[in-house]
């Protein structure tokens, strides 16, 4: 831009003093563009919440700052407190009538891994069902391997197999991130091992991630190693030669009859009735087998 200014004034001859005047104005305009603060509308309340400064937050609210003040981007102080995992600041804002509506505060809490903030928001009526098509609290908790956050969401009825465009299911997100702890939790809770992102399965994601532990876990829960994606490529096709992932895929032989029965019974029960498996007239060892205990 600076070179453009020099070129422009060189090609358009004006009296020297006019050229100098306009060039100075141009440079001032350029400096304003380059140093413009896009966060200039952030209030002191936002800063206090993002830094976890509870005493300052109390003082600002007492001075009349509104707890739901939004920036141009729609960010509230509660969003900032949750993103920073500042439980006491989030609690103070909610107790002073800050809105817990919308998925963003819950999403931010799951991103930061603050199970305390997640629990707090759920107590204040935050919905676990996101209407956003690009991200959800469930997907974020699964991807970040924040097991405690995921457990709270599941306890409040979050959907296990919600598939978002370009994002996939929570299980797919966890497999793609190598979040083994959350992969295990989702599978034990009854997540469908075949629901991924379009034609890509969670097993495809785990293979591309290169995580043999997650691959073996998915196979134990009935993942299909011969399922082709949109390009017709199976997980084995995507695995690197002589890799531990390929070895894990090749080691897995045909499922036994008992394993196939387990997959079938778990699928028929569904997530909502898995917890009732102990009420079935089965010996304790068979119940443990059914529930992967």
Backbone as a ProteinNet text record, in pm:
[ID]
protein_1_A
[PRIMARY]
XXXXXXXXXXXXXXXXXXXXXXXXXXXXXXXXXXXXXXXXXXXXXXXXXXXXXXXXXXXXXXXXXXXXXXXXXXXXXXXXXXXXXXXXXXXXXXXXXXXXXXXXXXXXXXXXXXXXXXXXXXXXXXXXXXXXXXXXXXXXXXXXXXXXXXXXXXXXXXXXXXXXXXXXXXXXXXXXXXXXXXXXXXXXXXXXXXXXXXXXXXXXXXXXXXXXXXXXXXXXXXXXXXXXXXXXXXXXXXXXXXXXXXXXXXXXXXXXXXXXXXXXXXXXXXXXXXXXXXXXXXXXXXXXXXXXX
[TERTIARY]
82.7	0	86.1	194.3	283.7	345.7	384.8	442.5	337.9	210.2	103.1	89.2	99	87.7	196.5	320.4	432.1	409.2	363.4	339.5	229.6	119.5	6.3	46.8	117.3	152.6	259.6	338.5	438.4	372	260.6	192.4	93.7	56.9	-39.7	25.5	91.3	166.3	74.9	88.8	23.6	134.4	99.6	200.9	263.1	392.6	464.7	398	347.7	290.5	161.2	84.7	-37.6	-0.7	99.6	148.1	188.6	264.4	311.6	194.7	97.5	-18.7	-97.2	-129.2	-207.5	-129.9	0.8	81	82.4	89.6	85.8	-49.5	-158.3	-292.5	-303.3	-248.2	-251.9	-177.6	-61.2	17.8	-53.6	-119	-194.6	-310.2	-378.6	-489.4	-439.4	-324.8	-265.3	-229.4	-171.7	-132.6	-254.5	-366.8	-488.5	-542.9	-533.8	-579.6	-496.3	-365.3	-275.4	-280.8	-318	-318.1	-458.6	-559.6	-697.4	-720.5	-779.8	-805.8	-946.5	-952.6	-1083	-1156.3	-1086.2	-1149.3	-1175.3	-1182.9	-1196.7	-1328.8	-1428.7	-1557.5	-1564.8	-1457.7	-1455.8	-1461.9	-1551.6	-1568.6	-1473.3	-1455	-1374.9	-1430.2	-1561.3	-1624.5	-1571.4	-1554.1	-1498.4	-1355.3	-1277.9	-1138.1	-1129.1	-1211.2	-1209.5	-1250.5	-1353.2	-1401.5	-1298.2	-1233.2	-1135.3	-1010.9	-980.6	-862.5	-894.7	-1022.4	-1061.1	-1050.9	-1069.1	-1054.9	-1192.1	-1226.6	-1360.3	-1389.4	-1294.3	-1317.7	-1344.6	-1266.9	-1288.7	-1424.3	-1460.3	-1589.4	-1703.8	-1693.9	-1796.1	-1806.2	-1690.4	-1687.3	-1751.5	-1721.6	-1776.1	-1927.6	-1976.3	-2121.3	-2188.4	-2124	-2177.7	-2182.4	-2090.3	-2086.9	-2191.2	-2257.2	-2364	-2337.9	-2224.5	-2200.1	-2299.7	-2355.8	-2454.9	-2384.6	-2432.2	-2362.5	-2369.8	-2467.1	-2480.6	-2433	-2341.1	-2283.3	-2215.3	-2247.4	-2191.8	-2094.2	-1992.3	-1902.1	-1966.4	-1899.8	-1950.7	-1961.3	-1879.3	-1881.5	-1979.9	-2056.6	-2155.4	-2099.1	-1981.4	-1916.8	-1958.4	-2002.4	-2043	-1934.9	-1939.4	-1844.5	-1851	-1971.9	-1985.5	-1908.7	-1913.5	-1834	-1686.6	-1637.5	-1496	-1460.2	-1546.3	-1520.1	-1515.7	-1607.1	-1612.2	-1493.1	-1452.5	-1337.9	-1210.8	-1201.4	-1084.9	-1097	-1214.3	-1235.6	-1243.2	-1288.8	-1295.5	-1432	-1439.3	-1566.5	-1632.1	-1557.1	-1616.1	-1668.5	-1599.7	-1648.6	-1777.4	-1778.7	-1898.7	-2015.9	-1989.6	-2094.2	-2149.7	-2060.9	-2104.8	-2192.3	-2151.8	-2228.9	-2366.7	-2371.2	-2499.5	-2590.2	-2531.8	-2611.3	-2663.5	-2602	-2647.2	-2721.3	-2785.7	-2880.1	-2815.2	-2689.1	-2630.1	-2700.5	-2716.6	-2789.1	-2700.4	-2752.7	-2681.9	-2734	-2823.1	-2880.8	-2774.7	-2804.7	-2711.6	-2602.7	-2536.4	-2436.2	-2297.6	-2274.6	-2137.4	-2074.9	-2141.9	-2077.7	-2045.5	-2138.2	-2115.8	-2004.4	-2003.2	-1897.2	-1761	-1754.2	-1628.2	-1580.7	-1674.8	-1638.5	-1582.4	-1641.9	-1591.4	-1455.2	-1435.2	-1305	-1196.5	-1227.3	-1127	-1110.7	-1207.6	-1199.9	-1243.9	-1322	-1368.3	-1499.9	-1491.3	-1613.5	-1696.6	-1630.1	-1703.1	-1793.7	-1740.4	-1821.2	-1931.5	-1900.1	-2001.7	-2117.4	-2085	-2189	-2270.1	-2202.7	-2269.2	-2369.3	-2327.3	-2414.9	-2534.3	-2510.6	-2620.6	-2721.1	-2672.6	-2761.8	-2847.3	-2794.4	-2867.6	-2944.2	-2964.2	-3053.1	-2990.7	-2858.6	-2795.3	-2832.9	-2861.3	-2902.7	-2781.8	-2786.2	-2677	-2696.1	-2811.8	-2842.5	-2811.3	-2703.2	-2659.3	-2736.8	-2772.2	-2836.1	-2733.6	-2608.5	-2500.7	-2456.5	-2437.2	-2404.4	-2254.8	-2172.9	-2028.3	-1960.4	-2024.3	-1961.6	-2068	-2038.9	-2129	-2045.7	-2102.7	-2028.9	-1982.1	-2067.4	-2031.1	-1908.4	-1909.4	-1797.8	-1668.9	-1682.1	-1562.8	-1503.5	-1588.9	-1540.4	-1474.7	-1535.9	-1480.9	-1347	-1339.8	-1217	-1101.3	-1131.7	-1027.4	-993.1	-1065.2	-1044.6	-1071.6	-1176	-1216.7	-1327.5	-1285.2	-1376.3	-1481.9	-1442.4	-1537.4	-1647.6	-1609.9	-1709.8	-1806.2	-1751.1	-1832.6	-1930	-1882.8	-1967.6	-2087	-2064.4	-2173.3	-2274.9	-2226.2	-2316.2	-2400.8	-2338	-2411.1	-2516.6	-2483.2	-2577.9	-2700.4	-2685.4	-2797.4	-2868.1	-2837	-2910.5	-2856.3	-2730.1	-2671.4	-2676	-2699.8	-2709.2	-2571.7	-2563	-2434.6	-2390.9	-2486	-2450.8	-2488	-2498.6	-2528.3	-2414.2	-2446.5	-2344.8	-2359.3	-2257.8	-2258	-2183.4	-2227	-2157.7	-2010.9	-1925	-1779.9	-1714.9	-1793.9	-1740.6	-1759	-1875.1	-1904.2	-1966.9	-1957	-2013.4	-1911.8	-1956	-1859.3	-1752.7	-1793.1	-1696.3	-1593.7	-1639.1	-1548.3	-1449.4	-1499.3	-1412.3	-1306.7	-1349.6	-1256.3	-1150.5	-1191.6	-1096.6	-996.5	-1044.7	-956.2	-855.8	-888	-797.7	-714.1	-737.6	-663.6	-702.5	-827.8	-876.2	-926.4	-833.6	-866	-963.7	-947.7	-1033.7	-1179.2	-1201.5	-1338.2	-1392.5	-1306	-1349	-1406.9	-1334.4	-1380.7	-1512.4	-1523.7	-1646.4	-1766.2	-1748.4	-1857.4	-1900.6	-1804.8	-1837.4	-1910.2	-1863.4	-1929.4	-2070.6	-2091.4	-2223.7	-2319.9	-2267.9	-2354.9	-2345.9	-2240.3	-2224.5	-2215	-2274	-2269.7	-2130.8	-2062.5	-1923.8	-1912.1	-2025.6	-2022.6	-2057.4	-2101.5	-2141.4	-2020.5	-1979.3	-1862.2	-1893.4	-1834	-1856.4	-1880.4	-2007.6	-2039.7	-2003.1	-1923.7	-1881.2	-1754.9	-1694.8	-1576.3	-1620.8	-1573.3	-1610.3	-1512.4	-1548	-1451.9	-1322.1	-1331.9	-1211.1	-1120.4	-1179.1	-1099.1	-1021.8	-1092.5	-1029.8	-916.2	-937.1	-834	-711.6	-735	-623.1	-542.4	-611.9	-541.3	-466	-518.2	-449.3	-325.3	-329.1	-214.4	-209.4	-328.2	-335.4	-378.9	-285.2	-321.2	-411.1	-395.5	-479.1	-625.7	-654.4	-792.4	-845.7	-760.8	-801	-845.5	-766.8	-800.9	-929.4	-949.2	-1070.1	-1193.7	-1185.2	-1297.5	-1327.4	-1223.5	-1242.4	-1309.4	-1274	-1335.4	-1484.7	-1526.5	-1668.5	-1739.6	-1674.8	-1742.4	-1721.5	-1620.4	-1594	-1562	-1611.6	-1592.9	-1464.4	-1364.3	-1234.3	-1236.6	-1347	-1354.8	-1454.2	-1494.2	-1590.8	-1518.4	-1566	-1501.7	-1561.1	-1476.6	-1525.5	-1577	-1596.7	-1652.4	-1562.3	-1434.6	-1340.2	-1319.6	-1396.3	-1385.4	-1266.1	-1201	-1081.5	-1119	-1068	-1093.5	-990.2	-1013.8	-911.6	-776	-776.4	-649.8	-578.1	-655	-595.3	-528.6	-585	-533.3	-414.2	-392.2	-283.5	-148.3	-47	89.1	148.3	223.5	286.8	378.3	376.3	462.7	438.4	322.3	291.6	220.9	221.4	152.3	1.2	-48.5	-191.4	-229	-148	-176.3	-167.1	-71.3	-57.8	-182.3	-235.6	-356.4	-475.2	-485.1	-594.3	-580.5	-458.2	-435.3	-444.9	-416.9	-425.3	-568.6	-659.5	-799.1	-860.6	-887.1	-950	-1100.9	-1172.3	-1319.7	-1372.5	-1482.1	-1542	-1600.7	-1589.8	-1648	-1799.9	-1868	-2013.7	-2057	-1982.4	-2017.7	-2003.4	-1899.4	-1881.8	-1994.7	-2031.8	-2140.3	-2271.7	-2294.8	-2415.6	-2413.6	-2296.6	-2284.3	-2316.9	-2260.6	-2288.3	-2438.4	-2500.8	-2642.9	-2729.7	-2701.1	-2781.3	-2765.7	-2642.3	-2619.2	-2691.9	-2691.5	-2758.8	-2909.4	-2964	-3107.5	-3150.5	-3067.7	-3099	-3095.7	-2996.9	-2980.7	-2923.8	-2878.8	-2814.9	-2908.5	-3035	-3128	-3157.1	-3129.6	-3161.9	-3039.3	-2921.5	-2800.9	-2786.9	-2826.2	-2812.1	-2904.2	-3001.1	-3093.5	-3047.9	-2930	-2879.1	-2868.9	-2828.6	-2821.8	-2955.5	-3067.4	-3198.6	-3234.4	-3153.9	-3177.2	-3144.6	-3215.5	-3193.1	-3069.2	-2954.8	-2827.4	-2733.4	-2647	-2545.6	-2457	-2404.1	-2320.5	-2205.7	-2142.3	-2029.5	-2075.2	-2194.5	-2247.4	-2285.9	-2338.3	-2370.5	-2243.8	-2139.2	-2011.5	-1958	-1972.2	-1926	-2005	-2134.8	-2221.7	-2186.7	-2149.8	-2121.4	-1972.7	-1891.1	-1745.8	-1682.9	-1736.4	-1679.1	-1558.1
-120.2	0	125.2	121.6	236.4	261.3	151.8	164.7	217.4	175	224.6	375.8	424.6	568.3	645.2	596	662.6	662.6	547.3	535.4	631.4	639.4	723.6	870.3	918	1059.3	1093.6	994.9	1018.8	1032.8	957.3	958.9	1074.6	1138.5	1247.8	1373.6	1449.5	1566.6	1677.5	1708.5	1822.6	1915.2	2037.1	2122.8	2049.9	2069.1	1992.3	1993.2	2109.5	2114	2031.4	2023.8	1941.8	1793.5	1758.8	1620.1	1576.6	1662.6	1629.6	1613.8	1705.6	1701.1	1570.9	1537.3	1416.6	1289.7	1291.7	1173.4	1149.3	1258.5	1245.3	1188.4	1240.2	1190.5	1041.9	1004.3	864.1	774.5	818.7	738.7	725.1	832.8	825.8	726.8	730.6	637.7	493.7	471	337.6	287.6	374.4	332.3	297.4	368.1	337.5	200.2	166	33.9	-75.3	-56.6	-161.2	-178.2	-72.8	-82.3	-85.3	-105.1	-103.7	-219.5	-189	-290	-347.1	-469.6	-530.7	-565	-564.9	-595.1	-466.9	-354.3	-227.6	-216.6	-300.7	-289.4	-380.6	-450	-532.8	-442.3	-476.4	-395.7	-442.9	-361.8	-406.4	-535.4	-555	-676.6	-800.4	-788.1	-898.6	-930.3	-825.6	-845.4	-912.9	-867	-925.2	-1072.3	-1103.4	-1241.9	-1332.2	-1282.4	-1365.2	-1392.1	-1300.2	-1316.1	-1381.1	-1409.8	-1473.4	-1382.6	-1253.1	-1155.9	-1129.9	-1213.3	-1210.6	-1079.6	-1028.7	-905.4	-787.8	-780.5	-673.4	-690.4	-813.6	-842.3	-795.3	-824.9	-780.9	-628.2	-564.1	-417.8	-355.3	-411.9	-357.7	-374	-489.2	-511.3	-415.9	-393	-298.9	-156.8	-126.2	7.3	23	-87.1	-77	-143	-211	-282.6	-398.1	-413.6	-519.1	-652.1	-757.5	-887.2	-952.9	-912.4	-971.8	-878.4	-788.1	-699.7	-783.3	-754.7	-831	-747.3	-813	-747.2	-750.8	-690.9	-694.3	-837.1	-926.9	-1067.4	-1149.8	-1086.1	-1157.9	-1232.9	-1190.7	-1257.9	-1189.4	-1268.3	-1214.5	-1241.1	-1173.5	-1203.8	-1350.1	-1409.1	-1550	-1639.9	-1606	-1681.4	-1681.2	-1563.1	-1547.7	-1626.9	-1619.7	-1691.9	-1842.4	-1891.4	-2035.6	-2080.4	-1998.5	-2034	-2042.2	-1958	-1960.7	-2061.1	-2125.1	-2220.8	-2155.6	-2030.2	-1955.7	-1978.8	-2083.4	-2127.1	-2017.8	-1956	-1858.8	-1735.3	-1695.7	-1582.6	-1621.2	-1741.5	-1788.7	-1798.7	-1848.9	-1863.4	-1726.8	-1630.4	-1495.6	-1434.8	-1450.1	-1394.2	-1459.1	-1591.2	-1661.7	-1623.2	-1605.2	-1564.3	-1422.1	-1346.4	-1209.3	-1199.9	-1311.7	-1317.7	-1316.9	-1356.5	-1373.7	-1489.1	-1478.1	-1580.3	-1700.7	-1819.2	-1944	-2004	-1931.1	-1981.4	-1993.1	-2078.5	-2096.4	-2195.5	-2246.7	-2351.7	-2297	-2166.9	-2116.1	-2125.9	-2082.6	-2098.2	-2243.9	-2334.7	-2476.7	-2530.1	-2486.7	-2525.9	-2479.1	-2354	-2299.4	-2374.5	-2412.7	-2488.2	-2624.9	-2687.4	-2817.6	-2802.2	-2692.1	-2667.5	-2649.9	-2577.4	-2553.8	-2674.6	-2766.6	-2885.5	-2860.8	-2755.3	-2723.1	-2795.4	-2911.7	-2985.5	-2909.7	-2828.7	-2748.1	-2647.2	-2581.5	-2485.3	-2556.4	-2673.2	-2750.6	-2784.5	-2837.2	-2871.3	-2750.3	-2638	-2513.9	-2468.5	-2470.1	-2427.8	-2521	-2650.1	-2746.3	-2724.6	-2689.5	-2659.8	-2536.8	-2445.6	-2322.6	-2334.2	-2456	-2478.3	-2475.9	-2478.4	-2482.3	-2612.5	-2602.9	-2720.8	-2794.5	-2927.5	-3009.4	-3033.5	-2993.7	-3017.2	-2891.6	-2895.2	-2778.8	-2768.3	-2644.2	-2620.2	-2575.2	-2560.9	-2518.2	-2636.3	-2612.3	-2720.3	-2743	-2667.7	-2683.1	-2739.4	-2725.2	-2772.9	-2787.3	-2870.7	-2887.8	-2916.3	-2894.5	-2926.9	-3072	-3165.3	-3307.4	-3332	-3277.8	-3296.8	-3236.8	-3119.9	-3052.5	-3129.2	-3174.3	-3251.7	-3381.4	-3447	-3573.3	-3551.3	-3446.3	-3418.3	-3380.5	-3305.4	-3260.2	-3365.1	-3477.9	-3586.7	-3541.6	-3460.3	-3415.1	-3508	-3617.1	-3725.3	-3679.9	-3600.6	-3558.1	-3470.8	-3383.6	-3298.8	-3385	-3481.4	-3571.1	-3650.3	-3694.4	-3772.1	-3689.3	-3562.2	-3474.3	-3452.9	-3434.9	-3414.9	-3539	-3655.6	-3780.9	-3801.7	-3765.8	-3781.4	-3692.5	-3584.3	-3492.2	-3521.3	-3635.9	-3678.7	-3632.3	-3596.5	-3555.3	-3670.9	-3637.9	-3739.6	-3795.5	-3928.1	-3993.7	-3988.5	-4002.7	-4025.5	-3910.3	-3789.2	-3672.9	-3650.5	-3654.7	-3636.7	-3497.4	-3414.8	-3279.3	-3276.2	-3192.1	-3182.9	-3145.6	-3217	-3192.8	-3220.7	-3254.2	-3279.9	-3426	-3480.6	-3619.5	-3635.5	-3755.1	-3786.6	-3755.6	-3749.2	-3731.6	-3841.1	-3965.1	-4075.6	-4054.3	-4007.9	-3980.2	-3869.9	-3764.7	-3654.3	-3703.1	-3787.2	-3839.2	-3928.1	-4011.9	-4101.1	-4021.4	-3917.5	-3835	-3757.5	-3733.6	-3659	-3751.2	-3880.8	-3974.7	-3965	-3926.6	-3909.7	-4044.1	-4131.4	-4270.4	-4282.8	-4199.2	-4207.1	-4179.9	-4078.7	-4044.9	-4144.8	-4200.8	-4306.9	-4422.6	-4463.3	-4574.1	-4539.7	-4418	-4378.8	-4379.4	-4327.1	-4322.8	-4463.3	-4551.1	-4688.4	-4761.3	-4745.2	-4809.4	-4754.7	-4627.5	-4565.9	-4607.7	-4675.7	-4725.7	-4653.5	-4576.4	-4507.8	-4609.8	-4576	-4662.7	-4656.3	-4769.1	-4773.9	-4747.3	-4748.7	-4727.3	-4586.6	-4500.8	-4363.9	-4272.3	-4222.5	-4135.6	-4002.3	-3978.3	-3853.3	-3890.3	-3895.5	-3943.7	-4090.9	-4122.6	-4261.1	-4296.4	-4199	-4226.1	-4271.9	-4387.5	-4442.3	-4394.8	-4411	-4381.2	-4460.4	-4583	-4663.9	-4601.1	-4545.4	-4472.7	-4358.6	-4284.7	-4170	-4215.6	-4325.2	-4375.2	-4424.6	-4488.8	-4538.3	-4421.4	-4319.6	-4202.5	-4128.2	-4133	-4072.1	-4153.2	-4283.3	-4369.1	-4415.1	-4440.2	-4478.5	-4624.8	-4717.3	-4859.6	-4893.8	-4822.6	-4848.4	-4821.7	-4708.4	-4673.4	-4769.2	-4808.3	-4903.9	-5035.2	-5087.3	-5212.9	-5199	-5083	-5057.9	-5061.4	-4996.2	-4995	-5134.9	-5210.3	-5347	-5433.9	-5412.9	-5489	-5460.7	-5341.7	-5305.6	-5328.1	-5401.8	-5443.5	-5357.9	-5272.8	-5191	-5280.4	-5240.3	-5317.4	-5273.8	-5361.1	-5328.1	-5333.1	-5382.6	-5397.2	-5299.3	-5201.6	-5101.9	-4994.7	-4970.1	-4871.3	-4732.4	-4630.4	-4492	-4447.2	-4317.5	-4266.7	-4296.1	-4320.8	-4355.1	-4505.9	-4580.3	-4724.9	-4780.1	-4697.5	-4740.1	-4787.2	-4901.8	-4957.2	-4903.1	-4921.4	-4881.3	-4944.7	-5069.9	-5136.7	-5065.4	-5019.7	-4946.7	-4817.1	-4755.5	-4626.7	-4641.3	-4761.2	-4781.3	-4786.9	-4735.8	-4735.5	-4876.5	-4915.9	-5048.6	-5065.7	-5184.4	-5221	-5135.1	-5072.5	-4989.1	-5071.8	-5019.4	-5087.5	-5087.8	-4986.5	-4980.9	-5093.7	-5113.5	-5222.3	-5357.5	-5371.9	-5497.4	-5523.4	-5417.1	-5431.5	-5474.7	-5418.9	-5455.8	-5599.8	-5639.8	-5774.3	-5881.4	-5844.9	-5941.5	-5981.3	-5890.1	-5914.3	-6013.8	-6134.4	-6236.4	-6221.5	-6320.8	-6317.1	-6311.5	-6241.1	-6232.6	-6367.8	-6400.3	-6524.8	-6510.1	-6622.2	-6620	-6540.9	-6555.2	-6482.4	-6331.6	-6289.6	-6146.6	-6093.4	-6170	-6128.3	-6117	-6209.3	-6202.1	-6076.5	-6044.3	-5923.9	-5798.7	-5788.4	-5672.1	-5660.9	-5774.4	-5776	-5734.3	-5789.4	-5758.1	-5611.3	-5560.2	-5420.3	-5326.9	-5364.1	-5280.1	-5281.3	-5397.9	-5408.8	-5333.4	-5340.2	-5267.7	-5117.4	-5071.3	-4928.2	-4859.9	-4736.5	-4665.3	-4645.6	-4616.1	-4582.1	-4699.3	-4823.2	-4939.8	-5021.8	-4973.4	-5048.6	-5064.8	-4960.7	-4965.8	-5069	-5119.5	-5218.8	-5361.3	-5374.4	-5508.2	-5597.9	-5544.7	-5631.6	-5694.3	-5635.2	-5691.8	-5811.7	-5836.9	-5954.4	-6080.9	-6185.8	-6313.5	-6382	-6320.7	-6373.8	-6393.5	-6492.3	-6508.9	-6384.6	-6352.5	-6232.3	-6223.3	-6335.2	-6331.7	-6291.8	-6336.1	-6298.9	-6151.4	-6101.8	-5959.3	-5874.9	-5917.3	-5845.4	-5846.3	-5958.5	-5969.6	-5874.8	-5869.8	-5783.9	-5636.8	-5598.9	-5458.4	-5424.2	-5516.3	-5495.3	-5466.5	-5528.1	-5507.9	-5598.3
0	0	0	76.5	81.7	-55.5	-124.5	-258.5	-356.1	-335.2	-420.2	-405.6	-281.4	-258	-329.8	-320.9	-389	-539.1	-593	-737.1	-781.1	-700.6	-736.3	-743.4	-640.8	-637.1	-740.2	-779.4	-883.6	-1019.6	-1042.3	-1171.4	-1184.1	-1072.2	-1076.5	-1019.8	-1105.1	-1056.9	-1005.2	-879.3	-816.8	-768.3	-730.5	-667.5	-549.7	-524.9	-421.7	-285.4	-242.7	-107.1	-99.7	-211.6	-212.9	-211.6	-293.6	-293.3	-152.7	-84.4	50.5	146.9	137	225.7	208.8	81.7	56.8	93	73.7	105.8	257.5	335.9	481.9	526.5	466	498.8	465.1	349.1	305.8	404.2	450.7	544.3	679.7	722.5	847.8	836.8	720.4	696.7	697.3	634.6	628.8	768.7	849.9	985	1069.2	1045.1	1119.8	1082.5	952.6	907.9	972.5	972.9	1021.3	1172.2	1243.2	1389.9	1447.8	1361.3	1411	1507.8	1620.7	1723.6	1706.6	1653.6	1627.6	1757.9	1870	1997.4	2077.5	2007.2	2077.1	2152.1	2118.4	2186.7	2308.7	2341.3	2462.1	2585.7	2674.8	2795.8	2905.6	3009.3	3124.5	3185.8	3170.6	3222.3	3149.6	3018	2939	2983.4	3004.1	3043.9	3180.9	3274.7	3409.2	3405.9	3326.6	3317.7	3252.2	3146.8	3074.6	3158.7	3251.7	3337.1	3472.1	3494.7	3620.6	3741.4	3722.1	3831.7	3894.6	3990	4049.9	4123.2	4200.9	4276.6	4183.4	4074.8	3977.7	3910.2	3881.3	3818.7	3908.5	4036.4	4132.6	4135.1	4135.3	4141.7	4018	3901.1	3776.1	3769.2	3811.6	3811.5	3910.5	4024.4	4123.7	4068.5	3975.1	3913.8	3803.5	3767.8	3668.9	3535.5	3519.8	3394.7	3381.9	3262.8	3239.7	3217.3	3285.9	3280.2	3142.2	3060.5	2927.6	2816.5	2849.5	2748	2639.7	2514	2402.2	2321	2268.4	2174	2035.7	1937.7	1801	1749.8	1803.6	1762.9	1844.5	1930.7	2009.5	2127.9	2176.2	2289.8	2419.6	2514.9	2644.9	2749.5	2863.7	2971.5	3016.1	3012.2	3049.8	2953.2	2824	2725.4	2764.8	2801.8	2836	2962	3061.5	3186.6	3163.1	3080.5	3052.6	2969.3	2873.9	2790.5	2873.5	2975.2	3062.7	3175.9	3185.5	3293.9	3430.4	3433.6	3560.4	3626.2	3705.5	3764.4	3848.7	3938.5	4031.2	3957.5	3850.7	3770.5	3697.5	3640.7	3571.4	3669.3	3788.7	3891	3930.6	3949.7	3986.9	3877	3751.6	3640.2	3630.6	3644.6	3637.3	3754	3871.1	3988.3	3973.7	3883.3	3857.1	3724.6	3689.6	3577	3440	3429.4	3296.2	3226.9	3096.6	3021.1	2992.1	3025	2993.2	2863.9	2794.2	2669.9	2561.9	2466.2	2354.7	2390.7	2287.4	2308.2	2338.4	2313.3	2321.6	2460.4	2568.8	2700.5	2732.1	2700.8	2726.6	2637.7	2512.8	2418.8	2470.7	2515.9	2567.4	2691.6	2776.7	2896.9	2860.7	2758.9	2712.9	2646.3	2579.2	2515.5	2621.3	2726.9	2831.5	2923.5	2917.8	3003	3145.7	3166.4	3301.5	3329.4	3390.7	3422.5	3526.6	3609.7	3708.3	3637.9	3533.7	3457.3	3379.5	3324.7	3251.8	3345.2	3463.9	3560.6	3603	3620.2	3660.5	3554.6	3429.8	3320.3	3305.5	3320.2	3310.4	3423.1	3541.6	3654	3625.9	3544.5	3512	3380.3	3335.1	3221.2	3084.1	3073.8	2941.5	2871.2	2743.1	2666.7	2610.9	2621	2566.1	2417	2364.2	2223.6	2142.8	2069.7	1993.4	1862.8	1826.6	1697.1	1594.1	1636.4	1547.3	1462.5	1333.2	1240.9	1223.4	1294.6	1278.5	1402.7	1517.3	1641	1748.3	1846.2	1959.8	2083.9	2202.5	2325.1	2328.4	2283	2281.3	2194.8	2075.1	1982.6	2038.9	2100.3	2152.7	2270.5	2361.5	2476.3	2431.3	2331.6	2280.8	2212.4	2131.7	2056.4	2147.8	2253.3	2346.1	2452.4	2449.5	2546.1	2689	2704.8	2837.5	2887.5	2947.6	2986.4	3087.1	3186.6	3289.7	3229.2	3136.4	3069.2	2988.6	2917.6	2835.6	2922.4	3036.6	3128	3175.1	3205.3	3248.8	3137.1	3015.7	2901.8	2876.5	2883.2	2861.5	2969.7	3092.9	3203.7	3185.6	3109.3	3084.4	2952.4	2892.5	2774	2641	2633.6	2505	2405.7	2279.9	2175.2	2142.2	2140.1	2115.7	1970.2	1879	1739.2	1646.5	1700.8	1616.7	1518.2	1389.7	1285.7	1224.9	1243.1	1188.7	1055.8	961.1	831.5	849.2	779.8	781.3	917.2	1017.7	1151.8	1190.4	1153.5	1184.8	1321.6	1375.2	1506.4	1616.5	1742.8	1852.4	1853.6	1823.9	1821.3	1711.1	1596.3	1484.4	1522.2	1588.2	1631.1	1729.2	1823.6	1924.1	1859.9	1764.3	1695.8	1612.9	1546.2	1464.8	1546.7	1674.3	1762.8	1851	1841.1	1926	2072.3	2097.8	2235.7	2288.3	2324.6	2358.3	2474.8	2576.3	2694.3	2658.6	2574.5	2534.2	2432.7	2349.9	2257.7	2338.3	2441.3	2525.6	2594	2647.7	2716.9	2622.5	2502.5	2405.2	2364.9	2343.7	2304.9	2417.3	2539.6	2653.9	2674.8	2639	2654.4	2544.2	2441.8	2335.8	2204	2180.8	2052.2	1939.2	1825.2	1707.3	1646.4	1644.6	1598.1	1448	1378.1	1233.9	1190.4	1282.8	1246.9	1254.9	1138.6	1134.6	1071.5	955.5	881.6	735.9	698.5	564.7	553.1	452.1	430.6	508.7	572.1	654.6	793	834.8	965.4	1073	1200.5	1307.1	1291.7	1238.4	1219.1	1113.4	1008.3	908.9	976.6	1063.8	1131.7	1222.5	1295.4	1386.8	1311.3	1196.7	1114.8	1060.1	1010.2	956.4	1066.4	1186	1300.6	1338.6	1308.7	1338.7	1482.7	1541	1682.2	1694.7	1714.3	1721	1839	1951.6	2068.4	2040.2	1975	1940.7	1834.7	1740.5	1636.8	1700.9	1793.7	1860.9	1942.1	2004	2082.2	1992.6	1877.8	1783.6	1731.6	1701.8	1653.3	1759.5	1885.3	1995	2006	1961.4	1967.2	1833.9	1744.8	1622.6	1500.2	1497.9	1378.9	1259.1	1143.3	1020.1	950.8	953.2	894	742	683.6	538	475.7	553.8	506.1	425.5	303.1	217	232.8	223	230	93.8	76	-50.2	-169.4	-143.1	-249.5	-260.4	-181.4	-183.3	-107	-28.4	44.6	185.1	222.6	355.3	454.2	583.9	682	654.1	608.6	577.1	462.7	363.6	250.6	296.9	400.8	448.4	542.7	592.9	689.6	620.2	688.2	632.9	638.9	535.9	536.2	657.9	714	827.7	952.5	960.5	1077	1184	1307	1416.7	1394.8	1323.9	1292.7	1197.7	1094.4	1000	1070.1	1158.5	1234	1318.2	1379.9	1462	1376.8	1256.4	1165.8	1118.1	1088.9	1035.9	1143.6	1268	1378.1	1407.5	1378.2	1413.9	1317.1	1365	1282	1283.2	1230.9	1232.4	1375.7	1394.2	1527.1	1566.9	1694.7	1745.5	1755.4	1771.3	1782.9	1906.2	2015.9	2138.7	2118.8	2045	2017.8	1929.9	1827.8	1738.5	1815.1	1907.9	1991.1	2078.2	2132.7	2215.5	2133.9	2012.8	1927.7	1901.1	1871.6	1836.9	1955.7	2073.4	2192.8	2231.4	2228.3	2263.5	2166.8	2039.1	1939.6	1961	1994	2016.3	2142.7	2245.1	2368.1	2345.6	2271.8	2250.6	2373.3	2352.5	2463	2581.7	2553.1	2660.9	2753.7	2705.4	2788.4	2827.3	2791.9	2827.3	2978.4	3051.8	3197.6	3261	3181.3	3234.2	3205.7	3145	3113.7	3236.8	3354.5	3473.1	3511.6	3463.7	3497.2	3410.1	3305.6	3222	3301.1	3268.3	3338.3	3282.7	3312.9	3265	3383.1	3375.2	3480.2	3487.5	3604.2	3620.5	3520.1	3489.5	3396.2	3256.4	3217.3	3086	3083.2	3195.3	3203.5	3191.4	3260.2	3252.1	3109.5	3041.7	2903.2	2813.9	2835.5	2755.5	2773.5	2895.6	2928.2	2922.7	2873.5	2863.2	2998.6	3103.6	3236.9	3256.8
[MASK]
+++++++++++++++++++++++++++++++++++++++++++++++++++++++++++++++++++++++++++++++++++++++++++++++++++++++++++++++++++++++++++++++++++++++++++++++++++++++++++++++++++++++++++++++++++++++++++++++++++++++++++++++++++++++++++++++++++++++++++++++++++++++++++++++++++++++++++++++++++++++++++++++++++++

